């Protein structure tokens, strides 16, 4: 997925927000904004937004020396998600279609996104999504692939939503490898975050090799490529992973909430739609 003009103000907002998370020094914050502006002037529009996001956060780290400005808020979101996990687990267990309910729960967790200029309330947003119609709903295709799959690659997104991913991983009832970011970026899930969420109890945790807020294949490790290419089923959570994989050359099932006009337009849905989309390779 290429960069759109509407992405550019978002990059600047991300830079400002991350800078304020990292430091109260206004001189440093101004330097981050200046450097981000200069960087944006030269980025190719064919680059994915996730690639540019990676460069924004490198600038924040270089100027402030803080490599995980969202560390405290990630802990907060994981704790909040854990606090409602038992209620959601009961909801899945009592539902007529446990797999579909677990998918809804996993997508509901995707509201926890600090890369997007949106506010959210975990509990109310989850309750809303549990009854929301899908904008794209390739559930039958998903079940068919899942039924035949012997191994699954699950691409994680935000730290808080990784708690919700546990319910879906359990419902899949197949061996799962769960891929995390190599370094802290925005509030995305790192290895430490995934362990704090308890994902090591339900899946094998792997490092994608990607330092971007999304899977950028040409930046991932050879080990990840081997797993990605040979997985029977790939589940991609969130907008950043969608940005990076929307023109990859293999089948992927995207699960996300379309939280901005650029993503919703790319998918052909209304902003705010929830998505379970089968992608078969080539361009969308």
ABEGO torsion letter per residue (X at the ends): XBBBAAAAAAAAAAAAAAAAAABABAAAAAAAAAAAAAAAAABBAABBAAAAAAAAAAAAAAAAGBABAAAAAAAAAAAAAAAAAAAAAAAAAABABAAAAAAAAAAAAAABBAABBBBBBAAAAAAAAAABBBABBBAAAAAAAAAABABBBBBBBBAAAAAAAAAAAAAAGBBBBBBBBABBBEABBBAAAAAAAGAAAABBBBBAGBABBEBBAAABBAAAAAAAAABABBBBBEAAAAAAAAABABBBBBBBBBABAAAAAAAGBBBGBBBBBBBAEEBX
